[in-house]
Amino acid sequence: MDLRSVQKPLKEKYRSEPGSSRITLRARASEEDTPISCSVDIGRAVYQAEAHAGVGGTGGGACSGDLLLGALAACAQVTCQMVAGAMGIETERIEVEVEGDLDLAGTLGVSKDVPVGFERIRTRFHVAAPEATEEQLDGLRRKTEQYCVVLQTLSRPPELVTEWV
């Protein structure tokens, strides 16, 4: 796939029609039969999610933390692949691993001193590009981190608006 030829008309449109590049992504979660699970509809796919076993779930489905880490892994993976292609870096393999640490005592309200949510998230890129120079690999790292939407969103959280209707 020639990524540049695919993206060229998009970039031209976004430059000539400012505002046409703005999009809104949506996800909707709906309750299921039990209070520990739900379905998440992103418009192109529906995923099943449930509470983590550490807070009462069965452990058989993805929890919201898994989905968050999965979104980061997917975004980092695709971004790195696209950047490598755009830079002309031949790769044998690109693989991204994401791990996150949290203390469920905060989630369950066992301790007011324990924060709710991830305390640390680690993203590891495994890139096999034997012909790439150190400069190319450094550029790949910088550009991948710069253009990874989920990484940037977690690094610089957006304004969050919550409504109860």
N, C-alpha and C positions, 0 to 999 in steps of 0.2 A: 504494500500500500504506500502510495506517495502522499504522505501527510501534508507536505507543503502545498500540493495542488488541491487537496481537500480544504485546507484552511485558508488559502489565498482569497477566494471570493468572500468568505466570512469576514476576514480582516478588512477587506476593501469596503464591504458594506458597513461594518462597524465604524470605520474611519469617515465614510461619506455620510452616514446617517447616525450621528451620535444619539444614543438612547436605544437604538435597535439591539444593542448588545445586552440590555438589561432583561433579566428573566426572574421568574419567581418559581421556585421548586416547592412542592407540597407533599406532605405525608399526613395520613390520617390513621389513627389507631382506634379500634373498636373493641369493646369488651367481648369476652367469650363466655363460656358456661361457668368458669370459676374465676375467683378474684385474683388468681396468680398468672393468668395468661391473657393475651390479646392478639389481634391480627393487625399488621401494619401495612397499609396500602400506599404505595408511592406512585400509583398511576400506571406503572408499567409492570409491576409485580406486587404480589402480596406475600408478606413474610409472617411467620408465626413467632411470637415472642412470649417469654414467660419470666417470672421472677427467678432469680438465681437460687440454687438449692440452699445457699447460706442464709436466705431470708424467707424460706418456706416453699420455694418452687420445687419441682420434681427433679430438676437437673437435666431433663431430656431435651430442652429447647434453648435457643439463644436468649440470653438476657439482654437488657438494654445496653449494658456495658460491652457485651460481645458485639452488638450492632455498631456501637460507637467506634470501637477498635477496628472492626471490620471495615467501616467507612473510611477510616484513616488509612488502613492497609491498602484498600482498593484504590483510593485516590493517589496515594504515594506511588503505588505500582504503575498505574496507567500514566501518571504524570512523568515518572522516570523513563518509561518506555517511549513516550512521545518526545520528550526532550532529547533522549539519546538519538532517536530517529532524525529529529530536526537538526541536531548537531553533526549528524553523519558518523556517529560512533557505532561501530559494529560490536554487538554484544552476543555472547554465547548464552548468557543467563542474567536475568534480573529477578530478584525475589525480595519481598519486603516482609519483615516480621514486626508485629506490634504487640507489646505487652503493657499492661497497666496494673498498678497497685492501688488498692483501696482497702479500707477497714470497715467491715460490715457492721461494727458496733455503732458507727455513726448513722448508717442507713436505718438501723432498727431503733435508734434513739436510746441505746443502752448507755452511752456516755455522751454528755453534752460537749466534752472536750475533744471528741473525735469528729473531724470534718466529714460531711457527706460528699461522696464523689471521689474521683481519682486524685491521688496525691502525686503520682508520677506516671508518666507514659513514656515508654522507650520505643523508638522506631529504628530498626536496623535494616540497612540496605545491603544486600549481597549482590554485587555487580561483577560479572565475569566479562571483561572486555580486554583480552590479551594485547590487542594492538593499540589500545588507547594510551595516550601520554598522561602523565600526572596532571598537567594543565587541563586536558580534556576532562578527566575525571573530576577535578576540582570544579570546573565549569558545570558539569553534569550535576554535581551535588548542589551547588549554589542555585542553579536554575530550577532544579526539581523542588527544592525547599521553597523557593520564591513563588512558584506557580502552583503548588499543591494547595487546592482550595481548603481542604479539611485541615491540613497542618496549619495554614495561615489563620483559619478561623479559630482553632484551639489556641494558637499563640497570641492572637489579638482578638479576644472575644467580642462579638458584635453586641449591639444593644439588644437586650432581650425584653420582649413585651409579652405580658401574660394577661389574658382576659378570661373571665368566668362569665358565661352567658347562660 
